[in-house]
């Protein structure tokens, strides 16, 4: 469930970024719609950062490396 919320927030961030670009092109930088869209993007990014910190602190999210590590119960030495 946590990962779904993170993906949804990321999609909202991308939507806000896209709308900011569209407003920038249409208004030629004179309107306040671009500023509002980018303010929403910054706010959503901050919320996402807090969600990631909260997920890590509560154990809902676990960091992992790029290369998967073998589970502890499997030894790395070949069996005889």
C-alpha angles and dihedrals in degrees: 000000000000093000091051091054090050092051091048091051090048090052090051089050091052091047091052091048091050093048089049089055092049092048090048091053096044098042094037090226095300100102131077094229091087091053092049093049093049091045088055090050092052091047093049091048090053091049090049091051090051091048091052091049091048092048091050093046093051094043096245090118123043122193117232136185128246092251113056115239121223115251116263094246092062114076120220093221119090115251120244 
